[in-house]
Structures are given as C-alpha cells and as structure tokens.
Amino acid sequence: MMRSRISKRAYTVQYREEAVRQVIEGGRTTADVARSLDMSEKTLANWVRRARSGRQLVTRGAELRIDEAQAELSRLRTENEQLRMDVEILKRAAAYFAKTSR
C-alpha cells in the first residue's frame, strides 16, 4: 500500500496556534488533529514540540512570506471586484445601446 503524499503548504500563524491548542489544551492526539485538518502528522508534532519548549511556531522569514502572499491575495481580490463591476457596466451599456439603435 502506497501512502499519499500531502503537498507542502504555507500555514498562517493563527492556523498553527489553533492546531497546537487542539492538541495541548483540547486533549486530542496529534494524529487525530492532523487527520481532521488534513495535514501531516509530523508537521503538527513539530509545532507541538516547539510550543511546549516555548519556541515560536513560525520563523520570521516564513511569517514574512505569508504576509506577502496575503497582501497579494487582497490586491487580487480587489482587482477582481473592480473587473466584475466594469463588466456589469459594459453589459448595461451594451443593452442600452442595443435598445436605442432599433
């Protein structure tokens, strides 16, 4: 039986903290939480070990990459919304001109 490989993902600090909290404060096993979050058990175990030893869950470089990604996502969502409004205006204008040209 071949194990499926979970692709590498970037997790926010809040996501990591919540996953660790479920293990430490929630009394659930690392395997159970990892399975429910569809993530690698080893990754979660590393986070739990770091949290229990008092170390940060995210290095500064990883946090910066996530912030940049979130900023880009926000910019793209804003641009997408503007483009949707532009399309709606063009549809209305086309309908208006089609009606008046008859």
PyRosetta script that sets phi, psi and omega in degrees:
from pyrosetta import init, pose_from_sequence

init()
pose = pose_from_sequence("MMRSRISKRAYTVQYREEAVRQVIEGGRTTADVARSLDMSEKTLANWVRRARSGRQLVTRGAELRIDEAQAELSRLRTENEQLRMDVEILKRAAAYFAKTSR")
pose.set_psi(1, 128.7)
pose.set_omega(1, -177.4)
pose.set_phi(2, -96.8)
pose.set_psi(2, 131.2)
pose.set_omega(2, 178.8)
pose.set_phi(3, -77.9)
pose.set_psi(3, 139.0)
pose.set_omega(3, 176.3)
pose.set_phi(4, -79.0)
pose.set_psi(4, 141.8)
pose.set_omega(4, -178.2)
pose.set_phi(5, -94.7)
pose.set_psi(5, 129.5)
pose.set_omega(5, 177.6)
pose.set_phi(6, -85.6)
pose.set_psi(6, 128.0)
pose.set_omega(6, -177.2)
pose.set_phi(7, -67.1)
pose.set_psi(7, 154.2)
pose.set_omega(7, -179.3)
pose.set_phi(8, -71.0)
pose.set_psi(8, 129.9)
pose.set_omega(8, -177.8)
pose.set_phi(9, -128.5)
pose.set_psi(9, 159.3)
pose.set_omega(9, 173.7)
pose.set_phi(10, -102.1)
pose.set_psi(10, 130.3)
pose.set_omega(10, -178.2)
pose.set_phi(11, -114.4)
pose.set_psi(11, 140.0)
pose.set_omega(11, 177.4)
pose.set_phi(12, -71.0)
pose.set_psi(12, 162.5)
pose.set_omega(12, 178.6)
pose.set_phi(13, -61.8)
pose.set_psi(13, -41.7)
pose.set_omega(13, -179.2)
pose.set_phi(14, -63.0)
pose.set_psi(14, -40.8)
pose.set_omega(14, 179.2)
pose.set_phi(15, -61.9)
pose.set_psi(15, -45.4)
pose.set_omega(15, 179.9)
pose.set_phi(16, -62.4)
pose.set_psi(16, -44.9)
pose.set_omega(16, -178.6)
pose.set_phi(17, -63.4)
pose.set_psi(17, -40.1)
pose.set_omega(17, 179.4)
pose.set_phi(18, -66.3)
pose.set_psi(18, -41.5)
pose.set_omega(18, 179.0)
pose.set_phi(19, -62.7)
pose.set_psi(19, -43.9)
pose.set_omega(19, 179.2)
pose.set_phi(20, -65.6)
pose.set_psi(20, -40.3)
pose.set_omega(20, 179.3)
pose.set_phi(21, -60.4)
pose.set_psi(21, -39.0)
pose.set_omega(21, 179.0)
pose.set_phi(22, -61.8)
pose.set_psi(22, -33.4)
pose.set_omega(22, 179.4)
pose.set_phi(23, -79.4)
pose.set_psi(23, -49.9)
pose.set_omega(23, -173.5)
pose.set_phi(24, -74.4)
pose.set_psi(24, -52.1)
pose.set_omega(24, -176.0)
pose.set_phi(25, -89.7)
pose.set_psi(25, -29.1)
pose.set_omega(25, -177.0)
pose.set_phi(26, -82.9)
pose.set_psi(26, -12.4)
pose.set_omega(26, 178.0)
pose.set_phi(27, 71.2)
pose.set_psi(27, 17.4)
pose.set_omega(27, 178.8)
pose.set_phi(28, -91.3)
pose.set_psi(28, 158.8)
pose.set_omega(28, 178.8)
pose.set_phi(29, -79.1)
pose.set_psi(29, 156.5)
pose.set_omega(29, 177.7)
pose.set_phi(30, -60.0)
pose.set_psi(30, -41.6)
pose.set_omega(30, -179.9)
pose.set_phi(31, -62.7)
pose.set_psi(31, -42.1)
pose.set_omega(31, -178.8)
pose.set_phi(32, -64.9)
pose.set_psi(32, -46.6)
pose.set_omega(32, -179.8)
pose.set_phi(33, -65.3)
pose.set_psi(33, -45.0)
pose.set_omega(33, -180.0)
pose.set_phi(34, -60.0)
pose.set_psi(34, -42.5)
pose.set_omega(34, 179.6)
pose.set_phi(35, -64.7)
pose.set_psi(35, -42.8)
pose.set_omega(35, -178.7)
pose.set_phi(36, -68.1)
pose.set_psi(36, -27.6)
pose.set_omega(36, 179.4)
pose.set_phi(37, -96.1)
pose.set_psi(37, 1.0)
pose.set_omega(37, 180.0)
pose.set_phi(38, 54.3)
pose.set_psi(38, 54.7)
pose.set_omega(38, 179.6)
pose.set_phi(39, -138.9)
pose.set_psi(39, 171.0)
pose.set_omega(39, -179.0)
pose.set_phi(40, -69.4)
pose.set_psi(40, 131.6)
pose.set_omega(40, 177.5)
pose.set_phi(41, -63.4)
pose.set_psi(41, -38.0)
pose.set_omega(41, -180.0)
pose.set_phi(42, -62.6)
pose.set_psi(42, -41.9)
pose.set_omega(42, 178.9)
pose.set_phi(43, -61.1)
pose.set_psi(43, -48.6)
pose.set_omega(43, 179.9)
pose.set_phi(44, -63.0)
pose.set_psi(44, -40.2)
pose.set_omega(44, 178.6)
pose.set_phi(45, -61.2)
pose.set_psi(45, -39.1)
pose.set_omega(45, 177.3)
pose.set_phi(46, -62.9)
pose.set_psi(46, -43.0)
pose.set_omega(46, 179.1)
pose.set_phi(47, -63.0)
pose.set_psi(47, -43.1)
pose.set_omega(47, -179.5)
pose.set_phi(48, -63.4)
pose.set_psi(48, -43.4)
pose.set_omega(48, 178.9)
pose.set_phi(49, -61.2)
pose.set_psi(49, -43.3)
pose.set_omega(49, 178.8)
pose.set_phi(50, -63.1)
pose.set_psi(50, -43.6)
pose.set_omega(50, -178.7)
pose.set_phi(51, -64.5)
pose.set_psi(51, -42.5)
pose.set_omega(51, -179.3)
pose.set_phi(52, -67.5)
pose.set_psi(52, -26.9)
pose.set_omega(52, 178.2)
pose.set_phi(53, -89.9)
pose.set_psi(53, 1.6)
pose.set_omega(53, 176.0)
pose.set_phi(54, 82.9)
pose.set_psi(54, 11.3)
pose.set_omega(54, 179.4)
pose.set_phi(55, -91.1)
pose.set_psi(55, 159.4)
pose.set_omega(55, 178.7)
pose.set_phi(56, -68.2)
pose.set_psi(56, 148.0)
pose.set_omega(56, -179.9)
pose.set_phi(57, -79.0)
pose.set_psi(57, -23.9)
pose.set_omega(57, -176.4)
pose.set_phi(58, -128.9)
pose.set_psi(58, 134.1)
pose.set_omega(58, 173.1)
pose.set_phi(59, -75.5)
pose.set_psi(59, 159.4)
pose.set_omega(59, -176.8)
pose.set_phi(60, -59.1)
pose.set_psi(60, -39.7)
pose.set_omega(60, -179.2)
pose.set_phi(61, -63.9)
pose.set_psi(61, -42.2)
pose.set_omega(61, 179.7)
pose.set_phi(62, -67.0)
pose.set_psi(62, -39.5)
pose.set_omega(62, 179.1)
pose.set_phi(63, -64.1)
pose.set_psi(63, -39.3)
pose.set_omega(63, 179.3)
pose.set_phi(64, -64.5)
pose.set_psi(64, -42.5)
pose.set_omega(64, 178.9)
pose.set_phi(65, -61.5)
pose.set_psi(65, -40.3)
pose.set_omega(65, 179.9)
pose.set_phi(66, -66.3)
pose.set_psi(66, -43.4)
pose.set_omega(66, 178.9)
pose.set_phi(67, -61.2)
pose.set_psi(67, -41.2)
pose.set_omega(67, 178.0)
pose.set_phi(68, -63.9)
pose.set_psi(68, -41.2)
pose.set_omega(68, 179.3)
pose.set_phi(69, -65.3)
pose.set_psi(69, -40.9)
pose.set_omega(69, 179.1)
pose.set_phi(70, -66.2)
pose.set_psi(70, -38.4)
pose.set_omega(70, 177.9)
pose.set_phi(71, -64.8)
pose.set_psi(71, -42.6)
pose.set_omega(71, 178.6)
pose.set_phi(72, -64.2)
pose.set_psi(72, -41.5)
pose.set_omega(72, 178.5)
pose.set_phi(73, -62.1)
pose.set_psi(73, -43.6)
pose.set_omega(73, 178.5)
pose.set_phi(74, -61.9)
pose.set_psi(74, -43.6)
pose.set_omega(74, 178.9)
pose.set_phi(75, -62.4)
pose.set_psi(75, -43.3)
pose.set_omega(75, -179.7)
pose.set_phi(76, -67.2)
pose.set_psi(76, -36.0)
pose.set_omega(76, 177.1)
pose.set_phi(77, -65.5)
pose.set_psi(77, -41.8)
pose.set_omega(77, 178.0)
pose.set_phi(78, -63.1)
pose.set_psi(78, -45.0)
pose.set_omega(78, 178.5)
pose.set_phi(79, -62.3)
pose.set_psi(79, -41.6)
pose.set_omega(79, 179.2)
pose.set_phi(80, -60.8)
pose.set_psi(80, -44.4)
pose.set_omega(80, 179.6)
pose.set_phi(81, -63.0)
pose.set_psi(81, -41.3)
pose.set_omega(81, 178.5)
pose.set_phi(82, -63.0)
pose.set_psi(82, -43.2)
pose.set_omega(82, 179.2)
pose.set_phi(83, -64.1)
pose.set_psi(83, -38.0)
pose.set_omega(83, 177.0)
pose.set_phi(84, -63.1)
pose.set_psi(84, -41.5)
pose.set_omega(84, 178.0)
pose.set_phi(85, -65.0)
pose.set_psi(85, -41.3)
pose.set_omega(85, 178.3)
pose.set_phi(86, -60.2)
pose.set_psi(86, -43.6)
pose.set_omega(86, 179.0)
pose.set_phi(87, -62.5)
pose.set_psi(87, -42.6)
pose.set_omega(87, 179.6)
pose.set_phi(88, -62.4)
pose.set_psi(88, -42.4)
pose.set_omega(88, 178.1)
pose.set_phi(89, -63.1)
pose.set_psi(89, -43.3)
pose.set_omega(89, 179.3)
pose.set_phi(90, -64.3)
pose.set_psi(90, -38.2)
pose.set_omega(90, 177.3)
pose.set_phi(91, -62.0)
pose.set_psi(91, -45.3)
pose.set_omega(91, -179.5)
pose.set_phi(92, -65.5)
pose.set_psi(92, -40.8)
pose.set_omega(92, 179.0)
pose.set_phi(93, -64.7)
pose.set_psi(93, -41.8)
pose.set_omega(93, 178.9)
pose.set_phi(94, -63.5)
pose.set_psi(94, -41.4)
pose.set_omega(94, 178.6)
pose.set_phi(95, -65.1)
pose.set_psi(95, -40.7)
pose.set_omega(95, 179.1)
pose.set_phi(96, -62.7)
pose.set_psi(96, -49.2)
pose.set_omega(96, -178.0)
pose.set_phi(97, -68.6)
pose.set_psi(97, -31.6)
pose.set_omega(97, 176.4)
pose.set_phi(98, -66.6)
pose.set_psi(98, -37.6)
pose.set_omega(98, -179.1)
pose.set_phi(99, -72.4)
pose.set_psi(99, -39.2)
pose.set_omega(99, -177.7)
pose.set_phi(100, -78.7)
pose.set_psi(100, -19.1)
pose.set_omega(100, -177.7)
pose.set_phi(101, -84.0)
pose.set_psi(101, -5.5)
pose.set_omega(101, -179.2)
pose.set_phi(102, -74.0)
pose.dump_pdb("model.pdb")
